[in-house]
């Protein structure tokens, strides 16, 4: 299903942004612009992921396993 692949790609991008933020936090000396950019990107991707999950559930593209 294409919709599930889009959700997985979005989740992987969130994780990639998380690790890049941690890398910038450890390696940057006083330059916090990249950290804030990574945080902004991660928040945007997380909100997009939440919206995709809600939309997918609403239109019946994904189902809970309860």
N, C-alpha and C positions, 0 to 999 in steps of 0.2 A: 504494500500500500504506500503510495507516494506521500500521503499526509504523515504517516508514521516516520518516514525517512526524513522529512522536513523537521519534525520534532526532534529526532535524534541528532541531526546536524546542528540544530539550534542549541541543544544541550551540550554537545561537544564544544561549540564555540564559547559557551558560558564557562566551561571548565578551562579552556585554553586562555580565556581572558583572566580567570582566577590565577592560573599559574604564571602568566606573564606579569600580572600585578605583583605577585610575590617575588618574582625575579627582579623587577624594577625596584621594589622596596629594599631588597638585599644589596643591589649593585649600584644604584644611583646615589651620588653624594650631594645631597641637598637639592637636587632637581626633582621636584615632586610633580611636575606637569604630566609626565608619563604615567605616574601612579593614578592621578585624578582622571586622566583620559581612560585608563584601563578600568577604573571603577565606574565611570560613566557608561562605558561600553557594556560592562557586565550588568549594570542595572537595566539598561535598555534591552539587552538580550533576554534577561530574566523576565521582564515585563512582557516581552514579545512571546516568550515561551508560555507564560501563564495565559495570555490571550489566545494562543494557539490551542492550548489544552481546553479552555472553556469553549471556544468555537467548535473544536472537534467533538466535544461531548454534546453540545447543543444540537449540532447537525447530524449526530449519530455516526460520526466517522471513527470514534474511539469509544470503547466500553470499559467500565470498571470491572475488575475481576473479583467481585465480592460474592 
